[in-house]
Amino acid sequence: MALVTMGPMLKRAQAARYGIAAFNMIDYNSARAIVEGAAELKAPMIVQVSVKTIKHWGYKTIGTWVRMLAEDVDVPVALHLDHCSDKEVIRRCIDAGWTSVMFDGSALPFAENKAKSEEIYAMTEAAGVGLEAEIGAIGGVEDDKFVAEDAAILANYDECIAFVKDMPNLAVFAPAIGTAHGFYKGQPKIAYDLLEKITATIPIPIALHGGTGLSQEQFDRCIAGGCAKVNISTMHKNRFIEGFLAVRAEKPKLAEPLPFIEGQYAAMKQDVLDMIRAFGSEGKAAHAAGREA
């Protein structure tokens, strides 16, 4: 089916309390593993792309890859720009067919983040594209963005209310609740009370950043608390590398590239299947697409 914007399917997921996986793609093989894994389990899916990945492959190339993959399956797939603070990159993604984008102004003072997020919101509303916006400082490493653990800041509840007040159609809101990008060095301290307080007041789906390394219990509590979009990036990148290395270890003299590509695909797709099941979105494609009575 054609690419969809993620806002409506995230609202349905939040209401039914399941999570939609948002995987950061790496290349065509990775995008194929994500979309075909979703199709196998009849699950909705968000394919995310970092600015670094876009600059490597190009806007039109990535847009074409994901659009063609989505058209070959009967599950809703959104193409999403992850963490971006550059208005021009956002504009070019919209022009190239992205169905949702993220403006990340979390490093800015609150008032400036709010003002710039609202500016991008006006752009996405005019284009019929979903917007994700972030408040607070989510720790860890995400592409070129680094926030030290001691600099990570939980979102302020009152600021969250003020932040989204003039963006009622925000597709998804990403308040910092204690999770972190990359691998956790210790046990993450998730502010479930803050999450539940926010979702009790704000009728906007919540994004859970830093999904790699969380336990099933933590996923369950966050999704039950209103997190409808669950980001997975670091784990997927690891599977990309591990899939290649596993083939090399098994067949050290192999000189044919395709088995390595197939090994990567299998490792990444298994990761996708595991996360769909963990988030409760298996068999939810029709529900997320609004085709279920």
C-alpha positions as CSV (number, residue, x, y, z in Angstrom):
1,M,0.0,0.0,0.0
2,A,1.1,3.6,-0.4
3,L,3.2,5.2,2.4
4,V,1.0,6.6,5.2
5,T,1.5,9.4,7.7
6,M,2.1,8.1,11.2
7,G,-0.2,10.3,13.3
8,P,-3.5,8.4,12.8
9,M,-2.0,4.9,13.2
10,L,-0.2,6.1,16.4
11,K,-3.4,7.4,17.8
12,R,-5.1,4.0,17.2
13,A,-2.1,2.2,18.7
14,Q,-2.1,4.4,21.8
15,A,-5.9,3.9,22.3
16,A,-5.5,0.1,22.1
17,R,-2.2,0.1,24.0
18,Y,0.2,-1.5,21.6
19,G,3.5,0.0,20.3
20,I,4.5,0.5,16.7
21,A,8.1,-0.2,16.1
22,A,10.2,2.6,14.5
23,F,13.4,1.1,13.1
24,N,16.3,3.2,11.8
25,M,17.2,1.9,8.4
26,I,20.8,1.7,7.2
27,D,20.6,0.7,3.5
28,Y,18.2,-0.9,1.0
29,N,18.8,-4.4,2.6
30,S,17.9,-3.0,6.0
31,A,14.8,-1.2,4.8
32,R,13.7,-4.5,3.1
33,A,14.2,-6.4,6.3
34,I,12.1,-3.8,8.2
35,V,9.2,-3.7,5.8
36,E,9.1,-7.4,4.9
37,G,9.3,-8.3,8.6
38,A,6.3,-6.1,9.3
39,A,4.4,-7.7,6.4
40,E,5.2,-11.2,7.6
41,L,3.6,-10.5,11.0
42,K,0.9,-8.2,9.6
43,A,2.1,-5.3,11.7
44,P,2.2,-1.5,11.1
45,M,5.7,-0.1,10.8
46,I,7.7,3.2,10.8
47,V,10.9,3.3,8.8
48,Q,13.1,6.0,10.3
49,V,16.1,7.6,8.6
50,S,18.8,9.7,10.2
51,V,20.2,12.8,8.7
52,K,23.6,11.0,8.3
53,T,22.0,8.2,6.4
54,I,20.2,10.6,4.1
55,K,23.4,12.5,3.3
56,H,25.1,9.2,2.4
57,W,22.4,7.7,0.1
58,G,20.4,10.8,-1.0
59,Y,16.8,11.9,-0.5
60,K,15.3,10.6,-3.7
61,T,17.1,7.2,-3.4
62,I,15.8,6.5,0.1
63,G,12.4,7.8,-0.7
64,T,12.1,5.6,-3.7
65,W,13.4,2.5,-1.9
66,V,10.9,2.7,1.0
67,R,8.0,3.8,-1.2
68,M,8.5,0.8,-3.5
69,L,8.8,-1.6,-0.6
70,A,5.7,-0.2,1.0
71,E,3.7,-0.6,-2.2
72,D,4.5,-4.3,-2.3
73,V,3.0,-5.1,1.1
74,D,-0.5,-4.8,2.7
75,V,0.6,-3.2,5.9
76,P,0.8,0.6,6.8
77,V,4.3,1.9,6.5
78,A,5.4,5.5,7.4
79,L,8.7,7.0,6.2
80,H,10.0,9.2,9.0
81,L,12.9,11.6,9.4
82,D,14.6,11.0,12.7
83,H,16.2,13.7,15.0
84,C,16.7,16.7,12.8
85,S,17.3,20.4,13.7
86,D,17.8,21.6,10.1
87,K,14.7,23.2,8.5
88,E,16.2,22.7,5.0
89,V,16.7,19.0,5.5
90,I,13.1,18.7,6.7
91,R,11.9,20.6,3.7
92,R,13.8,18.4,1.3
93,C,12.5,15.2,3.0
94,I,8.9,16.4,2.6
95,D,9.6,17.2,-1.1
96,A,11.1,13.7,-1.6
97,G,8.0,11.9,-0.2
98,W,8.6,11.5,3.5
99,T,5.3,11.1,5.3
100,S,6.6,12.3,8.7
101,V,9.5,14.2,10.1
102,M,11.0,15.1,13.5
103,F,12.2,18.5,14.5
104,D,14.6,18.1,17.4
105,G,15.0,21.4,19.2
106,S,15.7,19.8,22.6
107,A,19.1,21.4,22.9
108,L,17.5,24.9,22.6
109,P,16.1,26.9,25.5
110,F,12.4,26.1,26.0
111,A,10.9,29.2,24.3
112,E,13.2,28.9,21.3
113,N,12.4,25.1,20.9
114,K,8.7,25.9,21.1
115,A,8.8,28.7,18.6
116,K,10.9,26.7,16.1
117,S,8.8,23.6,16.6
118,E,5.7,25.6,15.8
119,E,7.3,27.0,12.7
120,I,8.0,23.4,11.4
121,Y,4.5,22.4,12.5
122,A,3.0,25.0,10.2
123,M,5.1,23.6,7.4
124,T,4.1,20.0,8.0
125,E,0.4,20.8,8.4
126,A,0.4,22.6,5.0
127,A,2.1,19.6,3.4
128,G,-0.1,16.9,5.1
129,V,3.0,15.4,6.8
130,G,3.2,14.3,10.5
131,L,5.5,16.0,12.9
132,E,7.4,14.6,16.0
133,A,8.8,17.2,18.4
134,E,11.0,16.7,21.5
135,I,11.4,18.3,24.9
136,G,13.9,17.6,27.6
137,A,17.4,16.0,26.9
138,I,17.5,12.3,26.1
139,G,20.9,11.0,27.0
140,G,23.3,8.9,25.0
141,V,24.5,8.9,21.4
142,E,22.2,9.2,18.4
143,D,24.3,9.6,15.1
144,D,26.1,12.9,15.6
145,K,24.1,13.9,18.7
146,F,25.6,13.2,22.1
147,V,24.1,14.0,25.5
148,A,26.1,12.9,28.5
149,E,24.2,10.9,31.1
150,D,24.7,13.7,33.7
151,A,23.4,16.2,31.3
152,A,20.2,14.3,30.5
153,I,17.1,16.2,31.7
154,L,13.6,14.8,32.3
155,A,10.9,16.8,30.6
156,N,9.1,19.3,32.8
157,Y,5.4,18.5,33.0
158,D,4.2,22.2,32.9
159,E,6.5,22.9,29.9
160,C,5.1,19.8,28.1
161,I,1.6,21.2,28.5
162,A,2.6,24.6,27.2
163,F,4.8,23.1,24.4
164,V,2.1,21.2,22.6
165,K,-0.8,23.7,23.3
166,D,-0.6,25.3,19.9
167,M,0.2,22.1,18.0
168,P,-3.0,20.0,18.5
169,N,-2.3,17.8,15.4
170,L,1.2,16.8,16.5
171,A,1.7,13.2,15.3
172,V,3.8,12.2,18.2
173,F,5.5,13.9,21.2
174,A,8.9,12.9,22.6
175,P,9.3,14.1,26.2
176,A,12.5,12.8,27.9
177,I,11.4,10.3,30.6
178,G,14.7,8.7,31.5
179,T,15.5,6.5,28.6
180,A,18.7,6.9,26.5
181,H,20.1,6.4,23.1
182,G,22.7,3.7,22.5
183,F,23.5,0.8,24.9
184,Y,22.7,1.4,28.6
185,K,25.6,1.4,31.0
186,G,23.4,0.6,33.9
187,Q,19.7,0.1,34.7
188,P,17.6,2.9,33.1
189,K,15.5,4.9,35.5
190,I,12.3,5.5,33.7
191,A,9.9,8.1,35.1
192,Y,6.7,6.2,34.7
193,D,4.8,8.6,36.9
194,L,5.8,11.5,34.6
195,L,4.8,9.6,31.5
196,E,1.4,8.7,33.0
197,K,0.8,12.3,34.1
198,I,1.6,13.6,30.6
199,T,-0.6,11.1,28.8
200,A,-3.5,11.7,31.2
201,T,-3.5,15.4,30.1
202,I,-2.1,15.5,26.5
203,P,-4.1,13.6,23.8
204,I,-1.0,13.0,21.7
205,P,0.8,9.7,21.2
206,I,4.2,9.5,23.0
207,A,7.5,8.4,21.4
208,L,9.8,6.1,23.4
209,H,13.4,6.9,22.4
210,G,16.2,4.6,23.5
211,G,14.4,1.3,23.1
212,T,17.5,-0.8,22.6
213,G,18.3,-2.7,25.8
214,L,15.0,-2.2,27.6
215,S,13.4,-5.3,29.2
216,Q,10.0,-6.7,28.2
217,E,8.6,-5.4,31.5
218,Q,9.9,-1.9,30.7
219,F,8.5,-2.0,27.2
220,D,5.1,-3.2,28.6
221,R,4.9,-0.4,31.2
222,C,5.9,2.3,28.8
223,I,3.4,1.2,26.1
224,A,0.7,0.8,28.8
225,G,1.5,4.3,29.8
226,G,0.9,5.7,26.4
227,C,4.1,5.2,24.3
228,A,2.8,4.3,20.9
229,K,6.0,4.8,18.9
230,V,9.0,2.7,20.1
231,N,12.4,3.6,18.6
232,I,15.0,0.9,17.8
233,S,18.3,2.0,16.2
234,T,21.4,0.7,18.0
235,M,20.2,-2.9,18.1
236,H,19.4,-2.8,14.4
237,K,22.8,-1.5,13.5
238,N,24.4,-4.2,15.6
239,R,22.4,-6.9,13.8
240,F,23.6,-5.4,10.5
241,I,27.2,-5.9,11.5
242,E,26.7,-9.2,13.3
243,G,24.9,-10.8,10.4
244,F,27.9,-10.1,8.2
245,L,30.4,-11.3,10.8
246,A,28.5,-14.5,11.4
247,V,28.8,-15.5,7.7
248,R,32.5,-14.6,7.7
249,A,33.1,-16.7,10.8
250,E,31.2,-19.7,9.3
251,K,32.8,-19.4,5.8
252,P,36.1,-17.5,6.2
253,K,37.2,-18.1,2.6
254,L,33.9,-17.1,1.0
255,A,34.4,-14.5,-1.7
256,E,30.8,-14.2,-3.0
257,P,29.1,-11.0,-1.6
258,L,25.4,-12.2,-1.8
259,P,25.6,-14.7,1.2
260,F,26.9,-11.9,3.4
261,I,24.0,-9.6,2.3
262,E,21.5,-12.5,2.9
263,G,23.1,-13.1,6.4
264,Q,22.6,-9.4,7.3
265,Y,19.0,-9.5,6.0
266,A,18.2,-12.6,8.1
267,A,19.7,-11.1,11.3
268,M,18.0,-7.7,10.9
269,K,14.6,-9.3,10.0
270,Q,14.7,-11.5,13.1
271,D,15.3,-8.4,15.2
272,V,12.2,-6.8,13.5
273,L,10.1,-9.8,14.2
274,D,11.2,-10.0,17.8
275,M,10.4,-6.3,18.5
276,I,7.0,-6.4,16.8
277,R,6.0,-9.3,19.1
278,A,7.5,-7.5,22.1
279,F,5.5,-4.3,21.4
280,G,2.2,-6.2,20.8
281,S,1.7,-5.0,17.2
282,E,1.6,-8.4,15.5
283,G,-1.6,-8.7,13.5
284,K,-2.5,-5.0,14.1
285,A,-1.9,-3.8,10.5
286,A,-5.7,-3.5,9.7
287,H,-6.4,-1.8,13.1
288,A,-3.6,0.7,12.7
289,A,-4.7,1.5,9.1
290,G,-8.3,2.1,10.3
291,R,-9.6,-0.8,8.2
292,E,-10.9,-2.8,11.2
293,A,-14.6,-2.3,12.2
